[in-house]
Amino acid sequence: MKYVKPHKLKVLMLLFFGTGSMGIIMGLSTHSQVSFFITFMGVINICLGGFLGWTFFTQEPNVPDKRKE
């Protein structure tokens, strides 16, 4: 996977966790057919936030190659 700047990963991770938690709360607070899909999409956002967090913590630092200069 291509190297992604840590700041961008942090921002995306927080956005996914925030929208996912808001979606789960809004989906569970109402009782209709649509609430299941809102909750489901919130869970998907939480999973995407977890994947970006895993990428953030396991990504190796980008060290420039001195041989290319």
C-alpha positions as CSV (number, residue, x, y, z in Angstrom):
1,M,0.0,0.0,0.0
2,K,1.2,3.5,-0.8
3,Y,2.6,5.6,2.1
4,V,0.0,8.0,3.5
5,K,1.0,11.0,5.6
6,P,0.2,10.3,9.3
7,H,-1.7,13.6,9.7
8,K,-4.1,12.7,6.9
9,L,-4.6,9.2,8.4
10,K,-5.4,10.7,11.9
11,V,-8.0,13.1,10.4
12,L,-9.7,10.4,8.3
13,M,-9.7,8.0,11.2
14,L,-11.4,10.6,13.5
15,L,-13.9,11.5,10.8
16,F,-14.9,7.8,10.3
17,F,-15.1,7.1,14.0
18,G,-17.2,10.3,14.6
19,T,-19.6,9.7,11.8
20,G,-19.9,6.0,12.6
21,S,-20.7,6.7,16.3
22,M,-23.2,9.4,15.3
23,G,-24.8,7.0,12.8
24,I,-25.1,4.2,15.4
25,I,-26.6,6.6,18.0
26,M,-29.1,8.1,15.5
27,G,-30.0,4.6,14.1
28,L,-30.7,3.1,17.5
29,S,-32.7,6.1,18.8
30,T,-35.4,5.8,16.1
31,H,-37.6,2.8,15.4
32,S,-38.2,2.3,11.7
33,Q,-37.0,0.3,8.7
34,V,-34.5,3.0,7.8
35,S,-32.9,2.9,11.3
36,F,-31.4,-0.5,10.6
37,F,-29.6,0.8,7.5
38,I,-28.4,3.9,9.3
39,T,-27.0,1.7,12.1
40,F,-25.4,-0.6,9.6
41,M,-23.7,2.2,7.8
42,G,-22.4,3.5,11.1
43,V,-20.9,0.1,11.8
44,I,-19.2,0.2,8.4
45,N,-17.8,3.6,9.2
46,I,-16.4,2.3,12.5
47,C,-14.7,-0.6,10.6
48,L,-13.2,1.9,8.2
49,G,-11.9,4.0,11.0
50,G,-10.4,0.8,12.6
51,F,-8.7,-0.1,9.3
52,L,-7.2,3.4,9.0
53,G,-6.0,3.2,12.6
54,W,-4.4,-0.1,11.9
55,T,-2.7,1.4,8.9
56,F,-1.6,4.4,11.0
57,F,0.0,2.2,13.6
58,T,1.6,-0.4,11.3
59,Q,2.9,1.9,8.6
60,E,6.6,2.2,8.3
61,P,8.1,5.7,8.2
62,N,8.9,7.2,4.8
63,V,12.7,7.4,4.7
64,P,14.1,9.0,1.5
65,D,16.5,6.8,-0.4
66,K,19.9,8.5,-0.5
67,R,21.0,6.5,-3.5
68,K,18.5,8.3,-5.7
69,E,20.1,11.7,-5.1
